[in-house]
């Protein structure tokens, strides 16, 4: 039997999911839970220069002490560091400036920030202009005092002075980044915090967290505008077929019945059907069989406009394709109408609830999503699809025990569901892996062996097993599983991407990895995952311009606003690194 694809599919098409466990979107890591892959695909994780550096000792947020002490080595200022006292007349201008600064430090530590500012201002006025490093410290210290008073504009101004005097002054750059965040200057904030990350060798958690935060905010802003004005884009035929194959009780995806075909067509085996009656919905179904997907929405609309015999089916079919092209706003009214049609076939209503619930999850509304899945189970308790897709929802919500219960119910209703069997194994594996339980991990791995033995034609079983094997660093066997998956589904672009990533993690073989990912694009030039992954690899190779090109291609193919936001984060991070590298004369390391 042909294996189905919960990953790209299990619900409102448009999830852009990356790991096979996550049908609804958001998962970018190629290996499931805890994969220590060579390529990490999160927004903040684009800062990948760190992977070739050793961890810094003693580095952490607590080391960002403010204000600073002496900026340059030399004898302490006379008089115990005070600007006045015995010997004051003999003090040099720099010593007097240092003394004023030290006095400001005492006020700062006592919480007397206004007095501290006065002392730092005095230090700035006393400091010889050629003493750039000392002068930059005084500006940075005054910025720290302004920061305590939440005077963000003054913080940014003083940090700018400090950076002008000392361009690689990490503390001033980071403080200015925080001020820019407060002033809602996200682009400037990102550039500064990127510089900090690079200059610190990506060893400081504080700056990494700020970078991640700003990237996500920028990504959301850009995606909201872009997604609102985007042109609808039909996914590849392979994606669409994978999507529908994740449903077993979906009436709209079933072939035309004999009574719906013309007499002439009944004798034409292997040829597309011609419908017996003039119905927009049946014509749309014929186009489904022909893989002529671009005409399905318009034909379904004809059925809806005349309120024909198949109006409920046409509404659900149109909604499904609206979801597939990434138009959730158009899909929702159709789904709502089907759900409210109490005289409609219960399987149509349950399917509409599954798809609306998946759409809600994709929109990060888990409560509404859960309500829809629960309602679907209430109105159609014998529908295996409900439990299969709800099980995947539970995994996304980290409710693994409940997910396993749903997969068990799906298997009870449909014992031949290889997909549910495989996903149950992966859920149990995930629970064992994250719980650091070696015995349960071993049991879950045996479960995978049983699944692929019982269902040798289920590509999904091999793919999920490969992800678990990768976690366990059994790379050779994982590679074999991906090969079996490709043998069963040679047109599945996503599997080639996963296999390519495995080559990077296993053998650090960039050429082979890129060759496989290029093959994925050759198979499906609308595979945004392939472009995204290639962009991330190019970042690691130091080819930032090429990375930006790949991310932009992925953005134009994104199937949801949430996915697009993630891709913009990656693109913005690469662009920021490019700008910082030029500004500071840095060269990114390559693999």
N, C-alpha and C positions, 0 to 999 in steps of 0.2 A: 504494500500500500504506500501511497505517496505520503511523505511526512509533511505535516503542516508547520506553520511558522508563527508561533506566538510572539516572536520578537518583533517583527515588523508589523504584526498584525493585531493581535488579540484585542483589539478594541478600536477605537476610533481612528484608525489609520492615520497617521499623522503623528504618531508618537516619536518617530525618528529614533527609536530605541537602539541601543548599541549592544547590550549584552542580551543573550537569548532569554534571560529571565525577565526582562523588563519590556513589556509590550507598549507601555504608555508614554515613554519618553524619559529623558533625563539621564539615562545611564550611558556613560561614555567609556568607562573602563572596559577594555576588551575581555577581561578575564573573570568577570563576576566578583564575588566578595574577596577582598584582600589581595587581589592579584598584584604582585610586585613587578609589573611589566616594565620593560625598558622605556615604553612610551606611556606617559600618564596624561590622560585627556581631560583633566578638569580645568576650569577657568584659571585659577591661580597657579595651577601646576604647569602652565605654559612656561613659566620661568624655569627653564630646564637647564640653564647653564650650571646650576648647582650640582648636577649629578656627577660631574667630573671633579668635584672638589671634596676635600676632606672636611668633616665637621669641625667647626671652630671650637676651641676649648673655652669653657666659661662664658660663652656668648649667650645672651638672652635678653628679654625685655628689661630685667632689673638693672642692666648695665647702662641704660640711658639715663644717667644721673644728671640732674640740673640743679644749679648752674655748674659751670666748669671751673676748675682751679686754674693753675698757671697754664698758659697756652704754649710756653716754650721753656726749655730748661734754663736755669740760672739761679743765682742766690735769691733767697727770700727778701721781700722788702723790709727795710729796717723798721724798727718800732713795732715788731710783731705783726707786720702786714697792714698796719693802719696808715691812712694818708697823712696823719699828723703825729707829732711826737718828737723825741730826741733824734737829732740827725736829719730831720725832715729837709732842711735847706740843702744838705749834701746829696739828696736823692735825685736820680736822673728822671727825666720826663716819663720814661717807660716804667721806672720803679714806682713813681707816684701814681701812674695809671693802674698798675697792678695792685697797689695798695687800695685805691678806690674800688677796684673790682672786688678785692677780698672783703672789704667792708660791705659791699653790696651783697656778697654771698651770705654773710652773716644775717643781714636783714631778710634775705630770701628764705633762709632756713628757719627764721623766726616767723615767717608768714607776713612780713611787712614789705609787701611788694612795691608799693609806691616809693618807699624810701630806697629800696633796692634799685628801682629804675633810675632814681636820681644819681645814685652812686655809679651805675653803669654808664650813664650819660656823661658823668664827670670823667670816667675812665676813657671814654671815646674821645672827649675833647682834649685830654692830656696826652694821649698816645701819639707818638711820632707817626706820620702818615706812611712812612716806608715800612713800618712794622705790620705787614699785612696779616700774618697769622694771629698776632696778639689782638689786633684791632677786630678781626673777624670774630674772635672769641667774645670780646666785649659786646658786639652786636648780638651775637647768639645768646649771651646771658640775658641781655635786656629783652630779647624776644621771649625767653623763658618766663620772665616776670610778667610780661604782657599776656602770655598764655594763661597764667594763673588768674588774671583779671578778665579773661575771655575777650581780650581786645584783638580779634583775629586779623584785622587789617594791619595793625601795628606789628603783629607777629610776622606776617608775611613780608612787610617792608624791611624789618630788621634782619630777617633771615636772608632776604635778597641781597642786602648789603654784605652780610657775612659770606655768602656764596660768591659774590663778585670779587671779594678779596681772597677767597680760598675756594676755588671751584669744586673741589672734591670733599668738601666739609660735610660729612655724612650727617652729623647731628643737626646742623642747620637745614640741610635738605629735608630731613625727615620731619623736623618741626614745621617747616614751610608746607610740606605735603599735608600735615594735619590741619594747618590753618586754611589751606586751599579747600580741604574737604568741608570745613565748617562754613566757608564762604561759597560753597557749591560750585567751585571751579574744578570740576572733575578732571578735565583734560590736563590741566597744569598739575593737579594732585597726582595723577597717574604718572606723568613724566618724572616728577621728583621722586616718588616712591620706587619707581623702576630703577632710577639711578642709584638709590640707596640699596636696593636688592642686589644690583650688580656689584657695586663697590664693596658691599659687605660679604660678597660671595654667597648670597642666598642662605645665610646662616642665622638670620634674626627673625624669629617667629612674628614679632610685632609688625615689622615692615611687610612681611609676606601676607599677613592677615589684612592689612590695610590695602595692599595691592589687590587682593582677591575681592575685597568689598567694593572697591571703586570700579573694578572691571565688571562686576555683576551689575552695578547700578548703571554704568554706561551702556552695557549690553542691553539691559531692559529698556532704556530710553530709546536707543536706536532701533531695536526690534519692534517696539510699539509703533513707531512711525513707519518703518519699512513694511511691516506686515499689513498695516492698514491699507497701504497703497500698492501692494504687490499684485502682480498678474497671476491668476490661478494657473497652476501647473499640474498636469496629469502625471502621476508617477509612472514608472516603467511597467510594462505588462507583467514582468516577473514579480515585482512588488505587489501588484494588484492581486495576482493569483495566490501569492503567499498569504496575503491578507484574508481573502475569502476562505482559504483552506484551513484557517484556524477555527472555523465554525462548522458544526455538523448538523445543526438544526436551523439553518438560515434558509428560509424558503426562497428568498430572492436570488440566491446564488445557485439554485438547483437548475439542471437543464430543462429545456422546454419539454412538456409532456406530449405524448403522442397526439392527444386530442387537440393540442394547440398548433400542430404542424399541418401543412397542406398535404393532400394525398400524394402529390407528385414527390414531395420531399421525403416521404416515408421510404421511398425506394432508393434514395440517394445517401447511402451510408458514407460517413466521413465528410459530407458536405454540410455547409451551414444551413440551418433550418429556415424555412419561410413560414411565417405565421398564418394561421387559418383565418383569423378574424382581424378586422382593422382595429388594432389596439396599440396605443402608444407604449404601454407597458410591455406587451408581448414583443413589439418591435425592439424595444430596448433590450429585452432578454436575448433576442436574436443577435443584436450587436455585441452582447456579452460573450456569446459563444464564438463570435467572429473575432473577438478581441479588438473590436472597434469602439473603444471606450469613450472617445470624445463625443459620441452622439447620444450617449445614454441619458444625460441630464435633460437634453431637449426633448427626447422622446417620452421620458417619464413625465415631463411637464405637460405634454399634450394630453396624457391620460388624466392628470390631475385637473387640468382646466375644464375638461368635459365631465368631471366627476364620474369617470367610467367604472366599469365592473371591478377593475384592479386598482382602485384609487389608493387603498392602504398600502399595497405592495409598491406602487409607484412612488408614494411618499417616502417609504423606507429606502427604496433603491436610490432615489434622488439624494436623500440625506446622506446615504453611505458614500456616494461619489462626491458630494460636497465636502465631506470629511477627508476623503482621499486627496482632493486637490487643496486641502488646507483652509476651507471656508467654513469654519465652525459656526459663524454667525448665521449663515444661510441654512446650515444643517439643523440647528436647534429647533426652529419652528416646525419643520417637517417631523422631527422625532417627537416633539411634544404632541403633535396632532395624532400620530399613530398611537402613542401611549394612551391618549385619552379616548380612543375609539373602542369602547367596551364590546362592540359587536364584531370587532375584527378578530382574526385568528390569533389565539393567545401566543403562538410562537412568533408572530410578527411583533406583537407588543413587547414580548420578552427580549427579542433581538434588539428592538429600538432602545429598551432600557439598558442593555449591555453597552450599546454604542454611546448612548448619552452619558452613562456612568463613566465610561472610559474617557470620553471627552472632558468631563468634569475633572477627572484625575489629572489629565494632561494640563488642565488649566489651574492645577494646584488647589482644587476644591474637594478634598478627600471626604468631607462629611456628606456633601451632595452625591458624590460618587458612590459611597457606601449605601446611602438610602436607595439609589436606583438599583444596585445589585440585589439588595435585600428584597425590594419590591418585585424584581424579576423572579427571585426564588419563591416568593409567596404566590405569584399568579401562575407560575409554570414550574412546579417543584420537580418534575421529571425531565427537565431540560438540562442535559449534561453541559451545554455551553455556558450556562450561568455559573456553575461551580468551577469550571475550568478557568474562566476569565476572572471570576471573583478571587480564585486562588492566587492568580498573578497580582491582583490588586493588593491582597493581603501581604504578599512578599514585598511589594513596594512600600507598604506601611510597616514593615518589619514585624508583622504578626505571623510568624512562621508556623506556629502550631495550628492556627486557624487556617492557614493556607493548606497545610497538609490534610486537614479535615475536608476542605473543599475538594482537593484533588482525589481523596478517597471516595467522596460521593460521586464525583465525575466517573471514576473507574467503576464504581458499583453500577451506575446507570449504563455505562458503555465500557464493558471489560476489554474491548479491543482498542481502547484509546491509548496508543503508544505514547502520544504526546503528553497526556496527563501522567502516565507512569514515569516518563523521563523527568518531567517538571517536579513531580513529587520527590524523586531522588535528589534533584538539585536543591530543593527546599530543605530536605533533611541534611544534605551536605553543608549547605550554607549555615544552618543552625549549629552543626557540629564544629565547623571551621571557626566561626566567630566565637563560639563558646570554648574553643581550644580543648576539644574532647577527642583525643586520638582514636579511642575505640569506636566512637560514633562516626568519625570520619572514615575509618576502615569499613564500617558497615555500609555507609552510604556509597563508597566506591564499589563495594561488592554489588550493591543494588544497581548501579549503572551497568556492570557486567551482565547481570541478569536481564536487564531491559534490552540491551543490544543483542543478547542471545535469543530472547523471545521475539523481538521485533527487529530483525536484521535489516529491514527496509526503511526504518525510521531515521532519517538523516538528523533530526533534532536530537535524538538520543546520543549519537556520536558527538555532535557539536557540544552539547552540555557536558558530556563526559570529558571532552577535550579541555574545556575550561577548568573543570575540577582538577584534571591531571596537571594543567599548567600551574595551578595554585600549589600543587604538591611537588612542583619542579620535576615532574616526570615528562620532560619535554619530548623525548623520542616517541613515547607512546601517544602523547597528545597530537603530535604531527601525524601519526598513523590514523588517528580518529578523524582528523580534518580531511585526510585523503579519502577515507571511506565516505565522508559527508559529500565531498566533491564528486566522487564516483556516482553517488545517488542523485545529486543535484548539481550538475556541471554549470548551470546558469545562475547559481546563487552567488551574487557578487560579495555579499557580506562574509561568507565563509572564506573567500580568498583574502579578505582584509584581515580576518582573525589569524589565518595561517601566516600571512605576512608579518603580523605583529609578533607571532611566536618565533619567527626566524630572528627577529631583532633581540628578543629576550633570551633566546636559547643560544644562538651562535653569534650575536651581534653582527649578523650578515645583512648590511644595509642594502646591497645590490639585490639580493634575493627577496628581501622584504618589499622593496620598491617595485620589483618585477611583478610580484603577486598582487600588490595593490593596483598597479597599472593594469593588470589583467582584469581586476574587478571593474575598473572604469571602462575597459573595452567591452565587458559583458553588459554593463549597465552604466551608461554615461550620466544617469541621474542619481547615482549612488552617492549621496552627500557624505555618508560615513567614510567612503574611500577618499574623497577630497579632504575631509577634515583630518583624517589620519595622516595623509601625505603631507599636509601642512604642518602638522605637529612634528613629523620626522624632519622636515626641512628646517624647523626651528632648531632642532638638535644638531643638525649639520651646519648651522650658522647661516643658512640661506634664507634670511628673513624676508627679502622681497618675494622670493618664490613662495614662501609660506603664506604671505598675505594674499597672493594670487589664488592659492588653493582655498584658503578660508573664504574668500569672496565668492568663489564658485559654490562652495557648500552653502553659504548664506542664501544665494539665489535659489537653491534647491530645498531649503528648509521646509519641513512640513507643518511646523507649528511655531507660534510666537516664542514659546519657551525655548525650543531648540535654536531658533534664530538668535535669541539673546545670548545663549551659550557660545554660539559661533562668533558673534560680534565680540564677545569677551576675549576669545582666542586671537582674533584679528587685531583688536586694539592692543593687546599685550605684545604681539609681534611688532606692531607699528611703533609702540612706545620704546621697545628695545632697539629698534632701528634708529630712532631719533637720538636716544641716549648714547648709543654706540658712536654715532657721528659726532655728537656734541663733546664727548669726553675722550674721543680717540681710542675707544675700546674695540677689541675684536673678539667676537664670540668664539668660544672654543668649538671644535667640531668633533664628531664621533670618530 
